[in-house]
Amino acid sequence: MPDPLERLRALQGADLPVHGGRTLAYVYDAGDPAVDRVAREAVAAYSASNALDPTAFPSLLRMENELVGFTCRLLDAPETAVGTVTSGGTESILLAVQGARDSRPEVARPRMVLPQTAHAAFHKAAHYFGVEPVLVPVGPDFRADPAAMAAAVDDDTVLVVASAPSYAHGVVDPVTEIAAAAAARGIRCHVDACIGGWVLPYAARIGRDVPPWTFAVDGVTSISLDTHKYAYAPKGTSILLHRDPALRRPQYFASAAWPGYTMLNATTQSTRSGGPVAGTWAVVEHIGDAGYLELAGQALAAVDAIVRCVEAEPALRLVADPDSTLVAVATDDSCDPFTVTDELLERGWYVQPQLSFGAGGPTIHLSVSAGTLPHVGELATALRDSVAAARAAGPVTVDPDVVAVIEALDPAALTDADFNGLLAASGLVAASAAGDLELPTRMAEVNAMLDVASPAMREALLVAFLDRLQRPVR
Ligand SMILES: *Cc1c(COP(=O)(O)O)cnc(C)c1O
């Protein structure tokens, strides 16, 4: 009998490490094995429990209410505030948009006003729920422009959005002005604190300069905050808070229009694993308020060290002064940023390439965890060496024929065969001798190719790529 767990561990060997503080996107590491043990045991104990019915699993209801209570204290929420545990930041945002739309049934063509730096999850919500996104350019500091946002609001606006902080640049929007403009017209204002929500309150307590963004700001009606990021909880939870129950009301869905149990849901899921809820609750209990204060201090100390090392490297430049634990770095013409990220990966560090957007060139994103602090010295060395290697390697060139095709064609007009050709030419997918698709190991050429593509072409190419990856193994 083959041991499936043995095979599982072998398969997992190909993945990015989730511990060790060297994966600076997608995962968040408290740097404490006890946290992981607590999470694992709680997830395992509840993986078969179903949060669909709180009367059948009252322990999960209790854990969710305690989690929301903890979050209320963090976010200066008034006594009236209520919340829901969702499966992640995207689901929290989907629900905030759906609730805003459904609170205004008289608006035939609902719109939401977003700073251009808002997370892509809002575009997904727009697509799912038929809410038109009105994108407002940000200022030169990459913060939302509150006057421009106020000017973009009209009678059909059902939601105004701010980020605390934005993912790509790591800066907090001027929430006070944005929320005031929304409130003046009676419109909901959602603060996307998915990534900063569990860090910024502690940063403020440490004495760092944090602009106001919580429920202490008049006009903020809802806030999303991902526990599976800086609460260091296992993947699969986020929290959506509303200032009062009436604001949450349209989020609920009930249906008695079938012969089974009356379906009653607070989120997009119906059956909902108890595992992530219990894992999150256990981690938050284990770390506790004092523990999070310490972890936030460690993550911010790591950010400070990274900032110093970026400032000491002439080829690198901070895109913005980080307001929390996200760092965006640009390179000068002497080195290609995508080669720098490849070189870092070869040295055991995963950082995330961000493609050119609007007038801005490509950048490198780092989500810095507490678990990175003991290793920042090694990161500084790796960064220096990676920049030197990228300078020595020279610029990355994209096959001019591929560029010509990518620039000339409308992605909507391409056939499946065209995409197969493009994917092969770009190096995104190569067929192995066995006929399987093989992922590229060095991404610089692929990223350089995507970087010259229009946003629509990037989307189409990457969808075609994912479609080719997701094929059954029989
Ligand atoms: C991570 C993130 C999201 C989306 O969250 P997921 O958990 O990946 O679905 C939304 N907004 C911001 C600012 C984020 O950092």
PDBQT file of the ligand as one rigid body, heavy atoms in Angstrom, charges set to zero:
ROOT
HETATM    1  C1  LIG A 501      -4.961  39.901   0.282  1.00  0.00    +0.000 C 
HETATM    2  C2  LIG A 501      -5.781  41.103  -0.010  1.00  0.00    +0.000 A 
HETATM    3  C3  LIG A 501      -7.093  40.992  -0.489  1.00  0.00    +0.000 A 
HETATM    4  C4  LIG A 501      -7.694  39.671  -0.953  1.00  0.00    +0.000 C 
HETATM    5  O1  LIG A 501      -7.617  38.688  -0.023  1.00  0.00    +0.000 OA
HETATM    6  P1  LIG A 501      -7.553  37.126  -0.332  1.00  0.00    +0.000 P 
HETATM    7  O2  LIG A 501      -7.493  36.576   1.048  1.00  0.00    +0.000 OA
HETATM    8  O3  LIG A 501      -6.333  36.859  -1.159  1.00  0.00    +0.000 OA
HETATM    9  O4  LIG A 501      -8.798  36.722  -1.041  1.00  0.00    +0.000 OA
HETATM   10  C5  LIG A 501      -7.810  42.151  -0.632  1.00  0.00    +0.000 A 
HETATM   11  N1  LIG A 501      -7.283  43.348  -0.357  1.00  0.00    +0.000 NA
HETATM   12  C6  LIG A 501      -6.019  43.498   0.073  1.00  0.00    +0.000 A 
HETATM   13  C7  LIG A 501      -5.474  44.866   0.361  1.00  0.00    +0.000 C 
HETATM   14  C8  LIG A 501      -5.215  42.377   0.253  1.00  0.00    +0.000 A 
HETATM   15  O5  LIG A 501      -3.950  42.506   0.639  1.00  0.00    +0.000 OA
ENDROOT
TORSDOF 0
